[in-house]
Amino acid sequence: MAKKNDAFYYDSFAKAAELACKAAEKLDDVMRHFDPAKIEDAVAEMHEIEQSADEIVHEVNDALISAFITPIEREDISTLANALDVVTDRIEGVLHRIYFTNIQEMRPDALMMSAKVMRACEQMHDLVLELPQFKRSKSLREHVITVNTIESECDDLFINAMRTLHTTDLDPLAVISWRDVYMFLEFAADSCEFVADTVESIVMKNS
């Protein structure tokens, strides 16, 4: 394998973050224009995005095996690459649960959480783009704080949604189904925060 230059790793992070944004946008679009008849097609399209994200992780890890010098510690490169992949995995997980629990109509609080996930991904993407020039960046820390704030807001939405779910006279199967959807929306927001925290840790180590 040919030696990878520093740009390869940073470009890979950017591509992975972009795919996470694409997945979040796809999920939000599916949920806002919800049509149970089209859910199988949406699942297939989301899987293609997830597969592309997986390929980036494989490429990065393969490059690390033979790399002699890396721009940052190889453990940090692997952690960040995998963390970005997890974001896309969690977003796909939301759609899977909408699909296999056979949800037939969307709930407003789920749309609010989906919007938060999409915004967190956008901020995460902007954050990752700042990583190559982190020593000169004036906005990197701001993006970290924004992702953390969005995740906290999503936490509040999650708690309120779960409370409403369990205090509303719904069919028990509907409660189980929506509980899983809400949990994976929250997992998606959490995974964005983990990426932000990972980037912040990398910056602290290398400053």
N, C-alpha and C positions, 0 to 999 in steps of 0.2 A: 504494500500500500504506500502510495506517495505521501510524503510528509505534509501535514496540514499546517497552513499558516494561522496566525492568531485570528484573522478575520473569519476563518471557517467556523470557529466556535461561536463567536458573537453573531454571525449571520444565521447560524443554526438556532440560537436562542430566539432571534427575531422572527424566524420562520415559524418556530413552534408557538410563539406568542400570537402570531398572526392567525395560525390555525385555530387556536383557542378562541380568538375573537370571532372567527368565521363560524365556529361551532355554537358560540353563544348567540350570535345573530340568527343562526338557523333555528335554534331552539325557541328564541323569543318570537320569531316570525310564525313558527308552527303553533305556538301557544296563543298568539294574538289573533290568528286567523284559523282557529281550531276547526278541523274537519276530520272526524274519526275515520272516514273512508280513505283519507290520504296518508294516514299515519305510517303505514308500511313503507311507502315510498320515502317518507321523511327519515325513517330509521335507516334505510339503505344509504341515503345520501349522507347522513351523519356518520355512518360507519366508514365511508370513504374518507371523510375528514380525519376520523380517528386513526385509520390505517396510515395516512400520510404523516400524522404526528408520531406514530410508533416508528416509522422509518427514520425520522430525524434522530430519535433517541438511539436507535441501532447504529446509525452512521457516526454519531458522536462517540459512543462507547467503543466502537471499532477503532476509531481514530486514536482514542486514548490508550488503547492497548500497545500501540507502536510508537506513541509520541515520546520524545525525549525531553523536550521543553514545551511547556504550555503557558499561556498568558496569565493564568491564575492556577491555583492548586487543582490537580486533576480530580480530587475528591469533590471539590466545589463545582467543577464543571459537570460532573456526573450527577450530583445532587440537583443542580439547577435544571439540567436537561430533563431529568426524570420528573421534577416538580412541575415543570411546564406541561409535560405529557399528562400528568395526573389531572390537570385542569380540564383538558379535553375529555379525558375518561369520565370525569364526574358529570360533565355536561351531557355526554352521551348517556350516562346512567339515568339522568332525569327523563330523557325521552324514552329509554327502555321501560321505565316504570309506568309512564303514561300509556305505553303500548301494551305491555303484558298484563297490566291490571285492568285493561279495557276501559279506561276513562272515556266518558262520553261528552262531557262538557267541562269547560274551564272555570276555575274559581278566580275571582279578582285578586285575592291576596297572592296567588301563585304568579300572576302576571307582574305584580309589584316586585316579587322576589326575582323573577327572571330579568326584569329591567335592571335590578341591582347587579346581578351576575354579569350582564352584558357590559355595564359601566365599569365594573371591577376589572374585567378583561381588557377593556380599552386602556385603562390607567396602567394596568400591568404591562401591556404592550409598549406604552410610552416609556415606562420605567426601564424595560429591558433594552430599548433603543439607546438609553442614556449610559448603559453599562460600559461600553468601550471607552468613553471619555469621562468616567466617573470622577476623576480627580479635578476635572474642570467644570463638571455639570453644576448648574445652578438650580435645576428642577428635580433632580433624582430624589432627594429627600422629600420633596413635596409630593411626588407620586407615591412614595411609600406610605406617607401619612394618609393620603386620599384613599388608597386601597384599604388600609386598616379601618378608616372611617366607614367606608362602604360596607365592609364586612360586619362592623358593629351594627350598622343600620339593618343589615340583612338578618342579624341575630334577633333584633327586636321584632322584625316582621315574622320571623320563624316562630318565636314564642307566642305572638298574638294569633298567628294562623293556627298553631297547634291547639291553643286554648279554645278558639272558636270551633275548630273541628271537633273537639271532644265535649263541647257543651251544646252542640247543635244536634237536633234529633235526626241523625243520619243512619242509614243502613250500616251495620258493622263492617261489611266488606268495603264500603266506600271510605270509612274511617281508616281502615288498614291501607287501602290504596293511596289515599291522599297523604297519609303519614309518611309513606315511603317517598312520594314525590317531593314533599316539603323537605325531608331530610337530605335528599340528594341535591336540592337547590342550595341548601345550607352548606353541604359538603363542597359544592362548586365554589361558593364564596370563600369558604375556609381555605381551599386550595390556592386561590388567588393571593390570599394573605400570606400563605406559606412561601409562595414565590417571592413576594415583596420582602418578607423577612429574610429569606435566603440571600437575595441581592444585597440587602442592607448588611448582612453578616460578611459577605464577600468584600464589600466596600470597606468595612471596618478593619478587616484583616490586612487589606492592601493599602491602607492610607498611611 
